[in-house]
C-alpha cells in the first residue's frame, strides 16, 4: 500500500519544487509530465516503501532499545525526509527543466 501511495505522490509532487522556484505547475500538468517516466517512478516508489518500513522493523530489534526508540525514529524520519526532498528536486530538474542526470 505504501508503494502505491508513494507512486501517486511522486506523480503529483512536481508541484512542490516548481512552487519553490516560482514557476506555476498545476497538479494535472505534473501528472502529465511524469507519464513518460511511470516505470522509473514505480521503482523509486518501491524503494521509498522499503526504506519507510525498514526503520519500523528495526524498532522491533534490540538495536532500538540501545539507541533509544524516540531518537531512532526521529533520525530515521529525518533521513527519509531529506531523501524525499532530494528525489523531488532531482525529478523536477530532469523532467521539467530537462537537465541531465550525472
C-alpha positions, -999 to +999 in steps of 0.1 A: +000+000+000+028+024+008+043+018-026+011+028-044+007+059-022+044+068-029+039+064-066+008+086-068+026+112-046+056+112-069+035+117-099+017+147-083+046+162-064+064+182-091+041+210-080+062+215-048+096+221-063+081+242-091+064+265-065+098+267-047+114+282-078+084+304-086+070+285-115+034+276-116+027+239-123-008+225-118-014+190-104-028+177-138+003+191-155+025+173-130+007+141-137+011+145-175+048+154-173+056+123-152+036+100-175+066+091-196+086+082-165+060+059-150+082+028-148+110+046-131+087+062-106+073+028-097+109+017-090+115+048-069+082+043-050+091+007-042+125+018-028+107+045-007+082+019+005+111-004+016+130+025+032+099+036+051+092+001+065+128-007+074+130+016+105+097+002+118+111-033+116+143-023+133+123-008+161+114-044+170+150-054+175+173-047+205+190-020+184+161+003+191+164-001+228+201+006+227+198+037+206+166+049+223+134+044+204+123+080+201+157+093+190+160+064+165+126+073+149+134+110+147+167+103+129+151+077+106+123+101+096+147+130+091+168+108+067+137+098+048+126+135+046+160+145+032+159+116+007+124+126-004+133+162-009+163+152-029+142+129-051+117+157-058+143+183-068+160+157-090+128+148-107+119+185-113+153+192-128+153+161-150+116+160-161+106+197-162+138+215-167+154+189-190+187+186-170+209+156-174+215+131-147+251+127-138 
